[in-house]
Structures are given as C-alpha cells and as structure tokens.
Amino acid sequence: MPSNNFHKSSIKGDDLFTDFLKGAGVTQEEAFVSDGLVRVIQNWGEQLAAEMRINLLKQKRKASGRLLSSIAAPLKINSPTSYTSEIVAEDYAEFVDAGRQPTKTKGNGQLYKSIQEWIVEKRIKDNKGRKYTSRKQEVNSLAAAISKSIHRKGYKGKPFIVPALKKVSVQILTERIEKYISEELS
C-alpha cells in the first residue's frame, strides 16, 4: 500500500503564492474558482510521479513492479483555496532511493519477510548446488543469507526521487501557475 509522502507542495494563504496573487490584484477565491489551476497543480504532480517511474525503469529497478505501480500523485483539496500535492509510494521506496546503512541492532524481521516475498515472486533458486527438502526451506535459507548480508553491509541506493525533482522542480510548478494566472487575467 503506498504510504510514504516524498514531496509535499502546499499552496496556502500563508505563503508566497498569496503575495503573488495580491500583486496581480486577484483574490485566492478568484484564482481557484475555475478548475484550471487545479489541473496545473495536478499535471505537475503527475509529471513528477511519471519522471520517478522513468528513472526506476532506466536503472532497471523493477523487481516485482510494486514500487513502480505504487508511485502516484494524488491532489488533496483541503479547502476551496488550499491544495496539497503529494507523491506517494511503497514504504521501501526510500531504501531503493537512498540505500541502507548496516543495521546496528538485529532488526524487526521485516527485511527478512520482504526478501522471502521477493524470492518467491522472482522464483529465485539457490545456485550453490545445496539440497533442500522443500521450496520453503530453500526460500528461508536464501532469505536468511541475503538479509544477513544487508544487515551487515547495507547497500547503495539508486536515486530516482531527487533526480525527478530536479527535472520537474517546484520552480516549474510556480512558473506554470504564474503563466496560468497571467493568461487568465489577460
């Protein structure tokens, strides 16, 4: 279930957006009356989410496809003059993006369970020639070895969030909003 909010952009009455509108001689209510501004914000969020998915695919970071399909950009309407654009994704997205340091404690078992699921989904086999009495025993053995290695060594991340934010920046959103409002005023 998508849950992490990697980036939130709020457009509220207490920020630079209000100052911009005041300078343009427009109230927030007037700016948000039409759904055009909502579409500008929503399109930006969708473009950012798409760029994150593209970055994952370029890096060949698609084990199960869950992370890729979980990246979304829902637009929350807080009030008639306040919107929040957020990017949501699977909980482990931050570990794919930033990597993981070695674990100082034993951990809570979540890594082991996630590795087990991944081994089953990808149908990974032990290539060391060891004999197992069941597939479950093989999966458990592989998951234990892999999670032990991750706990000991950690792993490097494959950044896909920050590069997407650099390409589809908040500055781009601001420029699109300014352009929309100036076109609406003329």
ABEGO torsion letter per residue (X at the ends): XBABBABBBBBBAABAAAAAAAAAGBBAAAAAABAAAAAAAAAAAAAAAAAAAAAAAAAGBBAAGAAAAABBBBBBBABAABBBBBBBBBAAAAAAAAEBBBBABAEAGAAAAAAAAAAAAAGBBBAAGBBBABAAAAAAAAAAAAAAAAAAAEBBBBBAAAAAAAABBAAAAAAAAAAAAAAAAX
